[in-house]
Amino acid sequence: MEVGLCQNWLDRVADCVFADDLDTWLDHFSLPLAILSEFQASRIETVQGLTDKFETWKRMFAASGVTQLVRTVRRVIQAGDDRIVALYDTDMLSDGKRTRPRFDSVLVLELQGNQWRCTELVTGLGAADSYLVHDRQTRGMYAAE
């Protein structure tokens, strides 16, 4: 059940970017959104910050020719009745070929009302792609607290 829930969540979020559906995409995230990577930590605290991140992903997809974002859930941990932690792989593809190496990430979903929303993300993206997940204005803030 939880694997399917997480897989559907990931698929819907990717579909939103390709469909330019900002409102639905925003509804899948909670604020503040904590983002961790091997290189830094940050937090997105505003709807404008999430909107900027959505636009950054769209621009990167267009510039890199990404035609498909394939994310595959590998493992799920039920961390309470209203919290799920999922490990998943990501492939960014252009006509079936990777535009970047496959990377793994961890997603934390919390049930808020009747909607599962992402509250934390640990990304496996490399340093060169950190702009895709870290907001420049809040870089490092989360780690310092």
N, CA, C and O of each residue as an XYZ file, in Angstrom:
580
protein
N       0.827     -1.203      0.000
C       0.000      0.000      0.000
C       0.868      1.263      0.000
O       0.667      2.148     -0.832
N       1.846      1.356      0.941
C       2.666      2.561      1.040
C       3.545      2.758     -0.191
O       3.763      3.890     -0.623
N       4.054      1.656     -0.760
C       4.874      1.780     -1.970
C       4.048      2.404     -3.082
O       4.518      3.313     -3.765
N       2.827      1.928     -3.271
C       1.943      2.480     -4.298
C       1.606      3.934     -4.040
O       1.569      4.740     -4.970
N       1.360      4.278     -2.782
C       1.060      5.663     -2.427
C       2.230      6.569     -2.789
O       2.041      7.617     -3.406
N       3.440      6.163     -2.405
C       4.627      6.975     -2.702
C       4.899      7.045     -4.198
O       5.242      8.108     -4.715
N       4.750      5.926     -4.899
C       4.977      5.917     -6.342
C       3.990      6.838     -7.048
O       4.374      7.594     -7.940
N       2.723      6.778     -6.654
C       1.716      7.666     -7.246
C       2.028      9.125     -6.957
O       1.863      9.982     -7.825
N       2.484      9.415     -5.728
C       2.838     10.787     -5.365
C       3.963     11.288     -6.274
O       3.872     12.379     -6.837
N       5.022     10.490     -6.413
C       6.158     10.880     -7.257
C       5.736     11.075     -8.712
O       6.154     12.037     -9.357
N       4.919     10.172     -9.226
C       4.462     10.276    -10.616
C       3.623     11.530    -10.836
O       3.787     12.221    -11.842
N       2.724     11.825     -9.895
C       1.868     13.016    -10.036
C       2.700     14.296    -10.023
O       2.453     15.208    -10.813
N       3.685     14.365     -9.128
C       4.524     15.562     -9.037
C       5.308     15.766    -10.335
O       5.410     16.891    -10.825
N       5.858     14.697    -10.889
C       6.578     14.807    -12.169
C       5.631     15.239    -13.282
O       5.973     16.100    -14.093
N       4.445     14.645    -13.322
C       3.461     15.011    -14.349
C       3.101     16.489    -14.278
O       2.890     17.131    -15.307
N       3.032     17.028    -13.067
C       2.694     18.448    -12.896
C       3.709     19.356    -13.579
O       3.334     20.356    -14.191
N       4.984     19.016    -13.480
C       6.016     19.855    -14.093
C       5.868     19.837    -15.609
O       5.911     20.888    -16.248
N       5.693     18.653    -16.189
C       5.557     18.553    -17.644
C       4.267     19.203    -18.140
O       4.220     19.720    -19.256
N       3.220     19.179    -17.309
C       1.932     19.770    -17.694
C       1.840     21.246    -17.317
O       0.822     21.884    -17.583
N       2.885     21.798    -16.701
C       2.897     23.189    -16.244
C       1.735     23.460    -15.284
O       1.075     24.495    -15.367
N       1.498     22.514    -14.377
C       0.396     22.594    -13.412
C       0.951     22.977    -12.041
O       1.111     22.135    -11.158
N       1.235     24.250    -11.891
C       1.842     24.749    -10.660
C       0.945     24.526     -9.448
O       1.434     24.094     -8.404
N      -0.341     24.806     -9.555
C      -1.226     24.715     -8.392
C      -1.256     23.309     -7.797
O      -1.167     23.146     -6.580
N      -1.379     22.306     -8.644
C      -1.391     20.927     -8.149
C      -0.032     20.559     -7.578
O       0.051     19.883     -6.552
N       1.039     21.001     -8.238
C       2.393     20.735     -7.755
C       2.580     21.325     -6.357
O       3.098     20.652     -5.467
N       2.162     22.576     -6.159
C       2.302     23.233     -4.858
C       1.569     22.477     -3.762
O       2.038     22.413     -2.626
N       0.415     21.901     -4.102
C      -0.408     21.199     -3.119
C       0.254     19.922     -2.609
O      -0.220     19.331     -1.639
N       1.333     19.489     -3.243
C       2.025     18.270     -2.838
C       3.165     18.530     -1.849
O       3.840     17.594     -1.421
N       3.380     19.800     -1.486
C       4.481     20.151     -0.597
C       3.972     20.918      0.607
O       2.958     21.613      0.537
N       4.687     20.782      1.710
C       4.378     21.497      2.933
C       5.484     22.517      3.187
O       6.637     22.308      2.811
N       5.124     23.596      3.815
C       6.103     24.616      4.180
C       6.279     24.632      5.688
O       5.297     24.506      6.420
N       7.501     24.783      6.167
C       8.723     24.850      5.371
C       9.096     23.464      4.841
O       8.754     22.443      5.438
N       9.797     23.449      3.717
C      10.277     22.223      3.096
C      11.782     22.135      3.332
O      12.545     22.968      2.843
N      12.203     21.124      4.083
C      13.625     20.926      4.371
C      14.248     20.104      3.256
O      13.701     19.078      2.853
N      15.399     20.558      2.756
C      16.091     19.872      1.670
C      17.543     19.651      2.084
O      18.255     20.585      2.452
N      17.955     18.403      2.012
C      19.320     18.045      2.377
C      19.992     17.361      1.200
O      19.358     16.623      0.446
N      21.283     17.619      1.055
C      22.083     16.909      0.063
C      23.448     16.641      0.677
O      23.734     17.076      1.793
N      24.270     15.938     -0.044
C      25.618     15.651      0.436
C      26.415     16.938      0.640
O      27.348     16.976      1.442
N      26.047     17.980     -0.081
C      26.846     19.199     -0.118
C      26.305     20.334      0.734
O      27.063     21.221      1.128
N      25.009     20.325      1.026
C      24.435     21.435      1.774
C      23.030     21.105      2.238
O      22.471     20.056      1.918
N      22.485     22.028      2.998
C      21.114     21.919      3.482
C      20.442     23.265      3.300
O      21.085     24.311      3.383
N      19.153     23.228      3.053
C      18.412     24.475      2.912
C      16.961     24.235      3.285
O      16.545     23.110      3.565
N      16.219     25.301      3.281
C      14.802     25.212      3.601
C      14.057     26.218      2.736
O      14.454     27.378      2.625
N      12.981     25.758      2.132
C      12.099     26.652      1.383
C      10.926     26.967      2.297
O      10.239     26.065      2.776
N      10.703     28.258      2.536
C       9.720     28.663      3.534
C       8.497     29.354      2.968
O       7.537     29.593      3.700
N       8.505     29.683      1.675
C       7.387     30.446      1.116
C       6.847     29.788     -0.149
O       7.532     29.004     -0.806
N       5.607     30.127     -0.469
C       5.011     29.658     -1.720
C       5.822     30.187     -2.895
O       6.002     29.482     -3.888
N       6.314     31.418     -2.796
C       7.139     31.969     -3.868
C       8.413     31.154     -4.051
O       8.853     30.933     -5.180
N       9.005     30.708     -2.955
C      10.190     29.864     -3.048
C       9.902     28.552     -3.762
O      10.702     28.104     -4.584
N       8.762     27.930     -3.454
C       8.364     26.703     -4.159
C       8.068     26.987     -5.624
O       8.429     26.201     -6.501
N       7.412     28.109     -5.886
C       7.102     28.490     -7.270
C       8.389     28.680     -8.066
O       8.493     28.221     -9.203
N       9.357     29.349     -7.473
C      10.651     29.539     -8.141
C      11.307     28.194     -8.445
O      11.897     28.018     -9.511
N      11.206     27.243     -7.511
C      11.803     25.921     -7.715
C      11.099     25.189     -8.854
O      11.756     24.529     -9.658
N       9.785     25.295     -8.935
C       9.010     24.700    -10.029
C       9.493     25.247    -11.370
O       9.711     24.488    -12.314
N       9.656     26.554    -11.447
C      10.112     27.199    -12.687
C      11.545     26.774    -13.032
O      11.873     26.600    -14.206
N      12.395     26.609    -12.018
C      13.769     26.155    -12.252
C      13.778     24.762    -12.867
O      14.520     24.508    -13.816
N      12.960     23.860    -12.337
C      12.878     22.504    -12.901
C      12.385     22.543    -14.341
O      12.923     21.843    -15.199
N      11.369     23.353    -14.614
C      10.850     23.452    -15.991
C      11.931     23.945    -16.950
O      12.085     23.398    -18.043
N      12.678     24.972    -16.551
C      13.748     25.502    -17.400
C      14.837     24.459    -17.641
O      15.329     24.316    -18.760
N      15.210     23.731    -16.591
C      16.233     22.703    -16.737
C      15.754     21.595    -17.670
O      16.520     21.129    -18.513
N      14.505     21.168    -17.533
C      13.971     20.137    -18.428
C      14.055     20.608    -19.874
O      14.470     19.851    -20.752
N      13.665     21.843    -20.122
C      13.693     22.376    -21.491
C      15.129     22.470    -22.010
O      15.409     22.060    -23.137
N      16.031     23.003    -21.199
C      17.419     23.186    -21.637
C      18.138     21.855    -21.854
O      18.984     21.748    -22.742
N      17.812     20.849    -21.058
C      18.474     19.542    -21.156
C      17.734     18.573    -22.063
O      18.198     17.458    -22.301
N      16.584     18.998    -22.569
C      15.797     18.115    -23.419
C      15.155     16.966    -22.671
O      14.866     15.928    -23.265
N      14.925     17.132    -21.368
C      14.306     16.064    -20.578
C      12.860     15.886    -21.034
O      12.058     16.819    -20.990
N      12.550     14.680    -21.467
C      11.196     14.363    -21.926
C      10.467     13.442    -20.961
O       9.257     13.245    -21.071
N      11.209     12.881    -20.016
C      10.590     11.967    -19.062
C      11.396     11.961    -17.770
O      12.627     11.935    -17.790
N      10.688     11.986    -16.656
C      11.297     11.873    -15.335
C      10.762     10.584    -14.725
O       9.585     10.490    -14.376
N      11.638      9.597    -14.601
C      11.229      8.289    -14.083
C      11.789      8.139    -12.678
O      13.002      8.100    -12.471
N      10.880      8.055    -11.722
C      11.289      7.851    -10.334
C      10.668      6.540     -9.860
O       9.472      6.303    -10.033
N      11.496      5.706     -9.266
C      11.068      4.367     -8.880
C      11.310      4.148     -7.391
O      12.445      4.214     -6.920
N      10.236      3.889     -6.660
C      10.342      3.635     -5.225
C      11.029      2.295     -5.004
O      10.641      1.281     -5.584
N      12.053      2.303     -4.160
C      12.784      1.072     -3.832
C      12.418      0.527     -2.465
O      12.394     -0.687     -2.261
N      12.134      1.416     -1.531
C      11.831      0.975     -0.167
C      11.004      2.033      0.532
O      11.188      3.230      0.311
N      10.086      1.578      1.381
C       9.236      2.489      2.146
C       9.249      2.068      3.608
O       9.184      0.882      3.928
N       9.333      3.054      4.483
C       9.248      2.819      5.922
C       8.055      3.604      6.443
O       7.976      4.818      6.254
N       7.135      2.920      7.092
C       6.006      3.585      7.740
C       6.519      4.113      9.069
O       6.845      3.328      9.960
N       6.596      5.426      9.216
C       7.163      6.046     10.414
C       6.067      6.635     11.291
O       6.240      7.704     11.876
N       4.947      5.941     11.379
C       3.792      6.403     12.132
C       2.568      6.383     11.236
O       2.668      6.101     10.042
N       1.419      6.680     11.810
C       0.176      6.662     11.035
C       0.137      7.740      9.963
O      -0.540      7.588      8.946
N       0.861      8.823     10.190
C       0.766      9.966      9.278
C       2.118     10.376      8.688
O       2.296     11.520      8.270
N       3.067      9.436      8.658
C       4.409      9.765      8.151
C       5.000      8.549      7.439
O       5.010      7.440      7.972
N       5.490      8.784      6.223
C       6.087      7.734      5.407
C       7.430      8.237      4.885
O       7.550      9.384      4.455
N       8.423      7.377      4.927
C       9.746      7.691      4.392
C      10.001      6.736      3.229
O       9.878      5.521      3.382
N      10.354      7.283      2.071
C      10.556      6.456      0.878
C      11.930      6.715      0.269
O      12.358      7.861      0.134
N      12.609      5.638     -0.093
C      13.855      5.701     -0.854
C      13.506      5.416     -2.307
O      12.827      4.434     -2.605
N      13.973      6.280     -3.217
C      13.640      6.086     -4.627
C      14.799      6.489     -5.528
O      15.665      7.276     -5.144
N      14.796      5.931     -6.738
C      15.774      6.262     -7.775
C      15.146      7.234     -8.762
O      13.935      7.215     -8.980
N      15.977      8.081     -9.358
C      15.509      9.015    -10.380
C      16.350      8.878    -11.635
O      17.579      8.851    -11.587
N      15.655      8.794    -12.759
C      16.275      8.847    -14.080
C      15.645     10.002    -14.845
O      14.426     10.056    -15.008
N      16.482     10.927    -15.315
C      16.026     11.999    -16.201
C      16.382     11.577    -17.615
O      17.552     11.359    -17.931
N      15.365     11.463    -18.466
C      15.560     10.915    -19.800
C      15.209     11.913    -20.887
O      14.297     12.726    -20.740
N      15.950     11.834    -21.979
C      15.641     12.559    -23.206
C      15.542     11.514    -24.304
O      16.542     10.923    -24.712
N      14.330     11.299    -24.772
C      14.090     10.265    -25.785
C      14.696      8.928    -25.375
O      15.331      8.251    -26.184
N      14.497      8.556    -24.114
C      14.931      7.262    -23.615
C      16.368      7.187    -23.146
O      16.792      6.140    -22.655
N      17.141      8.267    -23.279
C      18.545      8.269    -22.853
C      18.713      9.195    -21.654
O      18.113     10.268    -21.592
N      19.532      8.765    -20.710
C      19.754      9.567    -19.503
C      20.450     10.885    -19.835
O      21.389     10.927    -20.629
N      19.967     11.960    -19.209
C      20.631     13.257    -19.332
C      21.600     13.489    -18.173
O      22.478     14.349    -18.250
N      21.434     12.724    -17.114
C      22.287     12.766    -15.930
C      22.376     11.342    -15.401
O      21.517     10.516    -15.711
N      23.395     11.043    -14.613
C      23.446      9.705    -14.013
C      22.247      9.485    -13.077
O      21.736     10.427    -12.472
N      21.817      8.236    -12.972
C      20.753      7.889    -12.017
C      21.217      8.288    -10.620
O      22.391      8.143    -10.279
N      20.283      8.790     -9.821
C      20.600      9.122     -8.437
C      19.456      8.689     -7.542
O      18.312      8.567     -7.982
N      19.783      8.458     -6.273
C      18.737      8.081     -5.331
C      18.456      9.235     -4.389
O      19.297     10.105     -4.167
N      17.254      9.219     -3.844
C      16.806     10.263     -2.934
C      15.903      9.644     -1.879
O      15.455      8.505     -2.009
N      15.648     10.415     -0.838
C      14.724     10.015      0.216
C      13.663     11.096      0.337
O      13.964     12.289      0.376
N      12.429     10.653      0.395
C      11.272     11.535      0.461
C      10.544     11.270      1.771
O      10.317     10.113      2.125
N      10.177     12.319      2.494
C       9.359     12.174      3.693
C       8.000     12.789      3.391
O       7.893     13.977      3.084
N       6.967     11.962      3.482
C       5.597     12.422      3.271
C       4.863     12.403      4.602
O       5.003     11.470      5.393
N       4.073     13.456      4.837
C       3.223     13.507      6.024
C       1.792     13.736      5.586
O       1.524     14.511      4.668
N       0.878     13.054      6.252
C      -0.543     13.221      5.974
C      -1.018     14.482      6.676
O      -0.977     14.578      7.903
N      -1.472     15.453      5.878
C      -1.973     16.724      6.407
C      -3.402     16.871      5.915
O      -3.639     17.133      4.736
N      -4.354     16.701      6.824
C      -5.752     16.623      6.408
C      -5.937     15.319      5.658
O      -5.720     14.241      6.212
N      -6.337     15.415      4.400
C      -6.477     14.205      3.577
C      -5.454     14.167      2.446
O      -5.619     13.410      1.489
N      -4.400     14.976      2.543
C      -3.392     15.090      1.484
C      -2.013     14.710      2.021
O      -1.590     15.201      3.067
N      -1.315     13.829      1.295
C       0.069     13.509      1.631
C       0.963     14.581      1.021
O       0.936     14.811     -0.188
N       1.760     15.236      1.873
C       2.641     16.312      1.418
C       4.085     16.019      1.821
O       4.357     15.432      2.868
N       4.989     16.445      0.962
C       6.415     16.303      1.236
C       6.840     17.369      2.242
O       6.582     18.557      2.051
N       7.495     16.929      3.316
C       8.013     17.853      4.321
C       9.538     17.902      4.318
O      10.142     18.881      4.756
N      10.153     16.822      3.814
C      11.613     16.741      3.769
C      12.034     15.967      2.533
O      11.352     15.043      2.090
N      13.173     16.367      1.988
C      13.740     15.684      0.835
C      15.249     15.600      1.022
O      15.911     16.605      1.285
N      15.782     14.396      0.884
C      17.231     14.195      0.876
C      17.567     13.758     -0.538
O      17.192     12.666     -0.964
N      18.276     14.614     -1.266
C      18.509     14.352     -2.682
C      19.906     13.805     -2.946
O      20.870     14.155     -2.265
N      19.989     12.956     -3.930
C      21.269     12.425     -4.370
C      21.850     13.173     -5.551
O      22.856     12.745     -6.117
N      21.231     14.293     -5.936
C      21.771     15.108     -7.025
C      23.176     15.582     -6.683
O      23.474     15.871     -5.524
N      24.026     15.660     -7.677
C      25.391     16.126     -7.484
C      25.478     17.628     -7.283
O      24.493     18.344     -7.459
N      26.653     18.098     -6.917
C      26.876     19.516     -6.624
C      26.534     20.411     -7.803
O      26.007     21.506     -7.605
N      26.818     19.977     -9.020
C      26.549     20.805    -10.199
C      25.065     21.070    -10.388
O      24.685     22.059    -11.014
N      24.223     20.196     -9.852
C      22.776     20.350    -10.001
C      22.098     20.833     -8.725
O      20.873     20.774     -8.623
N      22.864     21.304     -7.757
C      22.274     21.693     -6.476
C      21.271     22.834     -6.609
O      20.375     22.964     -5.775
N      21.405     23.656     -7.636
C      20.457     24.755     -7.851
C      19.038     24.242     -8.081
O      18.072     24.982     -7.893
N      18.910     22.993     -8.481
C      17.584     22.431     -8.734
C      16.795     22.202     -7.453
O      15.564     22.186     -7.482
N      17.477     22.028     -6.343
C      16.774     21.745     -5.094
C      17.013     22.771     -4.002
O      16.140     22.981     -3.160
N      18.170     23.414     -3.992
C      18.475     24.361     -2.926
C      18.170     25.783     -3.371
O      18.599     26.229     -4.435
N      17.424     26.477     -2.536
C      17.114     27.877     -2.770
C      18.322     28.706     -2.351
O      18.777     28.609     -1.211
N      18.836     29.505     -3.250
C      20.066     30.262     -2.961
C      19.938     31.163     -1.745
O      20.917     31.372     -1.029
N      18.755     31.698     -1.501
C      18.594     32.624     -0.385
C      18.576     31.917      0.968
O      18.843     32.543      1.994
N      18.263     30.619      0.982
C      18.191     29.925      2.267
C      19.235     28.831      2.394
O      19.164     28.031      3.327
N      20.187     28.769      1.501
C      21.220     27.746      1.543
C      21.934     27.746      2.885
O      22.385     28.786      3.363
N      22.028     26.590      3.472
C      22.763     26.452      4.709
C      21.991     26.815      5.964
O      22.449     26.522      7.068
N      20.838     27.442      5.826
C      20.095     27.873      7.002
C      19.673     26.695      7.869
O      19.798     26.738      9.092
N      19.178     25.653      7.233
C      18.659     24.506      7.979
C      19.765     23.829      8.781
O      19.551     23.428      9.925
N      20.928     23.705      8.190
C      22.039     23.031      8.857
C      22.557     23.838     10.044
O      23.089     23.268     10.996
N      22.408     25.147      9.993
C      22.949     26.006     11.041
C      22.064     26.031     12.282
O      22.508     26.446     13.352
N      20.836     25.596     12.150
C      19.917     25.682     13.288
C      20.062     24.509     14.231
O      19.357     24.435     15.237
